[in-house]
Amino acid sequence: MISAVVQAAEEGSEIVNELPIPPLAFGLLAFGALVSLLLVTYAFRSIGTRH
C-alpha cells in the first residue's frame, strides 16, 4: 500500500510545467504594472484639496 503511494508520488513529481515567458519578463511586467499604478495614484494626489 505504502509503496504504491510512493510510486504515485514519484510519477507525479516528474511533471514540469514550462513558463510561457522567461522569469525576467514576469519581473519586468510586474514592475511596469506597479509603476503604472504609482503614476495613476500620483495623478490623483491633489483631488481632495481642490474642493
CYANA upper distance limits for C-alpha pairs under 8 A (distance plus 0.5 A):
  1 MET  CA      5 VAL  CA      7.09
  2 ILE  CA      6 VAL  CA      6.71
  3 SER  CA      7 GLN  CA      6.53
  4 ALA  CA      8 ALA  CA      6.62
  5 VAL  CA      9 ALA  CA      6.64
  6 VAL  CA     10 GLU  CA      6.69
  7 GLN  CA     11 GLU  CA      6.78
  8 ALA  CA     12 GLY  CA      6.75
  9 ALA  CA     13 SER  CA      6.73
 10 GLU  CA     14 GLU  CA      7.41
 11 GLU  CA     15 ILE  CA      8.22
 19 LEU  CA     23 PRO  CA      8.17
 21 ILE  CA     25 ALA  CA      6.89
 21 ILE  CA     26 PHE  CA      7.75
 22 PRO  CA     26 PHE  CA      7.39
 23 PRO  CA     27 GLY  CA      7.14
 24 LEU  CA     28 LEU  CA      6.76
 25 ALA  CA     29 LEU  CA      6.47
 26 PHE  CA     30 ALA  CA      6.61
 27 GLY  CA     31 PHE  CA      6.53
 28 LEU  CA     32 GLY  CA      6.54
 29 LEU  CA     33 ALA  CA      6.61
 30 ALA  CA     34 LEU  CA      6.66
 31 PHE  CA     35 VAL  CA      6.60
 32 GLY  CA     36 SER  CA      6.62
 33 ALA  CA     37 LEU  CA      6.76
 34 LEU  CA     38 LEU  CA      6.62
 35 VAL  CA     39 LEU  CA      6.72
 36 SER  CA     40 VAL  CA      6.78
 37 LEU  CA     41 THR  CA      6.65
 38 LEU  CA     42 TYR  CA      6.53
 39 LEU  CA     43 ALA  CA      6.57
 40 VAL  CA     44 PHE  CA      7.22
 41 THR  CA     45 ARG  CA      6.98
 46 SER  CA     50 ARG  CA      7.22
 47 ILE  CA     51 HIS  CA      8.16
